[in-house]
Amino acid sequence: MRIAVSQFDPGTDPAANADHLVKSAARAAGDGASLLLAPEGSLVSFLQDPTAPVRAAQPLDGPFVSALAAASERHGITISAGTFVPDPSSTRVHNTLAIVQGGQLVAAYRKIHLYDAFSFVESDAVVPGTDTPPVVEIDGMAIGFATCYDLRFPELFRVLQNAGAQVLALASAWVKGPLKEEHWLTLLRARAIENTCYMVAADQIGRAGVGRSAAFDPFGLPLLDLGNADPGYGLVEVDPARVDEVRKVLPCNEHARFRIDPAPLGAAVGATP
């Protein structure tokens, strides 16, 4: 199976950002990809404007996700991209990863861990989700999805692996800062190794995003690094036989000695600095 990774710097116009991803989906489908993975917050530029998510938020049946859903049906490809969805009970929003397939929304993950760290306070505008991240089957492979700051919480990825994930897919807007690029690549590689899964990540680039969208195989071998390409695009081959091979040599699941609880802590879940 082939995964296409989109690395770009979303602008202030959600329609233009949707158009960028629709064109990327056509390219990815032409390259034989089954999944296009796009960054967190692909709906609108928000890293330097914390008010943008609330201002630009759309329901999941709004024009942004609808455009991606139509492209998924037209090109026969699954698309995963970050958006912001209004929270009906507050003035804040949900940081949501929308996954569309065959013209339909098949999963929507509301980010659990909010980035209240490194002087950024995501919870000012975002309500944390309370549901376990999804595992979606795409062309016979189980893909577990997560968003950005989730990367710092290894238990979430173990939950995905325990639910059958062979590939871990991360949509991110990893903010630039001291050692942040080192943290990004180190943690991506660690999540691949400790879960014996492929790890594939799409990140924002631009004035505030690190870029460096990357992929690692289940043994931690590097498969992709888009560097500072703006916009960037790359392809990753993932093979269930490789997952089986690594897990035979390194049977971590069989050696586990702690129970895995798939239920998040609930509405109180948030970031800790």
C-alpha angles and dihedrals in degrees: 000000000000126000123197118210122207118202115184146137109249115222132215095270114079091197092057091048090051090050090053091054094044089056090046089052091054090050093047093049089050088054091054097254120154095196134036111202115199131182131274113272094019087155096075144350106270112147092091096029112052091183093061098084092058093042096048101034117135134186117254090257091051126113098275099056091034090057091051092046091052090049091050090056095042094050100030094238136123114238126200119188138156122249140160121247126193116252107228094211099051146021090258130085141228118249095226134188108210119202116194128186131173092357094307136101103243099174140006119192118198107208111252103192112059120207102243092151142095089033093302116118108196092170090070087076105015135068113212119243122239104202129094112257115260132256110208126189113229120177092338096312125107112231120194115203132210140159132241111278088037084078090078092059109072094185091069091059092046087055089053092047091048088053089059104270115160093175127041112208120195127192109199149174096192107189121228118248145119110327091346094125090051091050091049098054095037094052094045090053092045093052089053095048099043093048097036088230135124110260117208122177134184115198137184120253130196135075095337107020124087096217110194092132102191149175134207131190123236091273092050097257112151116249104167141012118172092189113194097331109149107222100012132187132183144163130229127193115215123188127190089212089063091052090050092047094052094044090052091055094038108030097183094156092058091051097049114123102184128074118247114225110202094194117095118227091255137239091340091066111115142135123294116206 
